[in-house]
Amino acid sequence: MDSESVSKFPVGKLAILLAVLQDHEWRRTVERGLIAEGYRFTIGRVGAMDMMKVIAAIETAAKNNRIIDSESYREVHAVYHAIIEALQGVGRGEVQFGNILRTVGLTFSIVRGKFSGGPVEHEGDWIAVAIYGTIGAPKKGFEHETIGFGFNHI
């Protein structure tokens, strides 16, 4: 895998790769491809039983790493919807954790940029949130892998 072939991937696939390849050497290749194409991105980790803490961690990372303009309601709203959509995948449709005795340990990525590669070029920026990690009972060894993905226009 080289950064030139990675740069031909759509923004969503790149976000998923960043989250899944968190500790793998190929992550650097994906990052180089993102930089070459002018995407803004960040990677972070969060663990909690409270869904609001997960949302806050991802939204804060988007703001602090200048993926979105924290003063723009439209941009904050776009990332919020991408986060909620991704969490629906993590929770298999249920966006609840602690109140049903589930905890999560997650790596997330946020990627912002142009959405291209199809027959139609889309205007403006898009934001992708990918979440990969574990979910399960709040007891070591009782969790399993999970993944979620959210995508929204800004």
Buried (B, 14 or more C-beta within 10 A) or exposed (E): EEBEEBBEBBBBBBBBBBBBBBEEEEBEBBBBBBEEBEBBBBBBEBBBBBBEBBBBBBBEBBBEBEBBEEEEEEBBEBBBBBBBBBBBBBBEEEBEBBEEEBBBBBBBBBBBBBBEEEEEEEEEBBBBBBBBBBBBEEEEEEBEEBBBBBBBBB
